[in-house]
Every structure is written in C-alpha cells, then in structure tokens.
C-alpha cells in the first residue's frame, strides 16, 4: 500500500499552476484546490482567526472526500 500524499495549494494561489502540474505527475498525490475558499485575512496572505477556522473546516471536508 502506498502512502497517500496530499498537496494543498497556497491560499494566495502562488505557484498554483506548478502545484497542479506536479500533482498530475504522480499517481499517489492528491491535490486540494483552495481558490474557492473565501477566507478572511490579517494581511492579505495569512488567514485571521475566522479564516483559519474556515480553512480547517474546508480542509477536513476535502480530506473526507478523498478518503
């Protein structure tokens, strides 16, 4: 059994195309898109307390759908 690898695209979408391209190259890599996660931020890059809670919920839901 292979250990699954999950890649999470940065919330800022920095290098998102590279993440997508890399994930396609490996059969055991699952990609989690974050472009539709409407989070609130402290500085435009880092989620604030509410944004972090939402990100955690989105991540948990994404992981449940994968496995």
C-alpha positions in Angstrom: 0.0 0.0 0.0 1.3 3.4 -0.9 1.1 6.3 1.5 -1.1 9.0 0.0 0.4 12.5 -0.4 -1.9 15.5 -0.3 -0.8 18.9 -1.7 -2.7 22.0 -0.6 -2.4 24.9 -3.0 -1.4 28.1 -1.0 -4.4 30.3 -0.2 -2.8 33.1 -2.2 -2.6 30.9 -5.3 1.1 31.5 -5.5 2.6 29.0 -7.9 -0.8 27.2 -8.2 -0.1 26.1 -11.8 3.1 24.4 -10.7 1.3 22.6 -7.9 -1.3 21.4 -10.4 1.3 20.3 -12.9 3.4 18.5 -10.2 0.3 16.7 -8.8 -0.6 15.3 -12.2 2.8 13.7 -12.5 2.3 11.3 -9.6 -0.4 8.7 -9.1 -0.3 8.8 -5.3 -0.6 12.6 -5.0 -4.0 14.2 -4.3 -4.4 18.0 -4.9 -6.6 20.2 -2.8 -7.7 23.3 -4.5 -8.2 26.4 -2.3 -9.1 29.1 -4.9 -12.8 29.0 -3.9 -12.1 29.1 -0.2 -13.3 32.6 0.7 -11.3 33.3 3.8 -10.7 36.5 5.8 -7.1 37.5 6.3 -5.0 39.5 8.7 -2.7 40.9 6.0 -4.0 39.6 2.6 -1.9 36.5 2.9 -2.4 34.9 6.3 -5.9 33.9 7.5 -7.2 35.5 10.6 -8.9 33.5 13.4 -12.1 33.2 11.4 -10.3 32.5 8.2 -8.3 29.8 9.9 -11.4 28.2 11.3 -13.0 28.1 7.8 -9.7 26.8 6.3 -9.7 24.0 8.8 -13.3 23.1 8.0 -12.7 23.2 4.3 -9.6 21.0 4.7 -11.4 18.5 6.8 -14.2 18.2 4.3 -11.7 17.9 1.4 -9.8 15.1 3.2 -13.0 13.2 4.0 -14.0 13.4 0.3 -10.6 12.0 -0.7 -10.5 9.1 1.7 
